[in-house]
Amino acid sequence: MCGIVGYNGKNKAIDILLDGLSKLEYRGYDSAGVAVQEKDIKIYKAKGKIINLEEKLKNKKLNGTCGIGHTRWATHGEPSETNAHPHVSNDQSVTLVHNGIIENYQELIKKLQKHGYIFYSQTDTEVLANLIDYYYKKYKNGPSDAINRTMVRVRGSYAIAVMFKNHPDEIWVARKDSPMIIGKGKDGVYLASDVPAILKYTNNVYYIDNLESACLKKDEIIFYDLNGDTIEKELKVIDWDITSAEKEGYEHFMIKEIHEQPEVIKKTISSYINDGSIDFTKCNLTKDILKNVEQIYIVACGSAYHVGVCASYVIEDLARVPVRVDVASEFRYKNPLLKENDLVIIISQSGETADSLAALREAKNRGIKTLAIVNVVGSSIAREADYVLYTLAGPEIAVATTKAFSTQLIVSYLLAIELACAKKQIDKEVYSDLLKEMQSLPEKVNNILNDDLKGIQKIASELSSAQDAFYIGRGLDYAISLEGSLKLKEISYIHSEAYAAGELKHGTISLIEDNTLVIGVVTQEAVYEKTLSNLTEVKARGGYILTISPDNIDVSKVSNYKISIPKTNKFFYPSLTVIPLQLLGYYIAVSRGVDVDKPRNLAKSVTVE
Ligand code: F6R
């Protein structure tokens, strides 16, 4: 999705803007642009990669120390230089960048056309520049008033950064439902859609809330509410390390992040275990609250939804609490059946996914308790949920999630165990056995990463010409198959699907022909024989079978190729099986020459519906 950066301080703005934009590339974009305050505001835009913009800027001497920048992910209007941001008002009094969608832009364009405004782009953003200009000139009450009137008039989501011709060396910002943070460093103030863009300069940030605005001066930030009154904000510290947002010698962020998993899993476990017990006091989630939960709804998108599916198996089995899992875009519109003692859990790495945020609000509006499992501190979902359990994955840059997924799994296990304890479904011995086994996961993940890379690389290059792939398993093996299949298709562009192994016979088996790739995840002892029968059926029809299983399960008869994983408790297998599944997706994509960190059409954080 679109990314915004801004800088106002002592140094040359253009270098900081371009550096920030390159850090936001992972969000997905198709054009980029900057505006820098020189004598006048200078604007440069280019279609395609940031390198095209840099090319345009090559011989330009931009020494200004105040500016804004943007990466655009097209929603309204094709990717083009004209549609790229910044956009300007008719007489260039207002220059603006925007992330989000203005839903009533057609109606506003008509209104402004009646006042003589003309429009040059196909975007919904251009209307914002002209509407701010209109109110600025009509009421003559300055930028804050013009922005506030605009916020009242528009429908949709936005994070905007605005420069006014008549207010040089100031950047004005405002937001509703789209992410934005403001950083304060020793050499100036910074603005970004996401932490990695400014982490190099500062980790002291302000969060700006919905329908608030701010004026960023060189050494001062003034915040306003919708009435135009100033408000005080607390400076927060982000304890992410800058190196975690750099590649550090790895070819791609994705493989770097895969290798970070032992460490971030360990960090996440340790942050919630105190003296041999789970401790959620940081987030005020007491055993008493958990004891009264009668039903759980887990709501999320994409991979985070797959964590929800895994969590549903573990929670129902361990804590005997019914769990429903929904994709957020469905939940929000289906009039969900929620009851007083339900708990709605939202899982999200970014904490900004539009549908997940809307689902959270839907639950809150109905008076239902909400718990967020989130990675980005201070994100909208984290700020709005009643309780927050943070994952400690650090910044995740690759579009395809890996380490955030793994830490979300860990938090789900912890929650399941604590819930089971609160509900008196497990005794002390089972409780401490589970915690002990969970604490061994980082080492087991590490072993998979160290042992099997060559083998997986080899099989990946053999399989890279596959047209289709089917992932099958039962129970938690099915849940993790969903993730394995997504990992493959999103970065390698190979068609893949995941099925509950028992479902195969109800239609899909007709697609199996000679050498169709079928990946069988076989870890669950109670059902492994049944999965083996399903794999045998596939093999009899010519399928090429890759199995992922611990050595105590004999898969030799069905496997063309086997990946071994260490043994663990049945609930924790997804944390181990996901590693070869991620590696397989990664290496197949690499052998197909795909830009693994930025797969086509995808955005890291989906902040529009
Ligand atoms: C896939 C992937 C996506 C995200 C989904 C939700 O690899 O990363 O499917 O899981 O877009 O994003 P968050 O977790 O930020 O809400």
Residues whose N, C-alpha, C, O or C-beta is under 5 A from the ligand:
A	BS01	F6R	C301 G302 S303 A304 I347 S348 Q349 S350 G351 T353 V399 A400 T401 K604
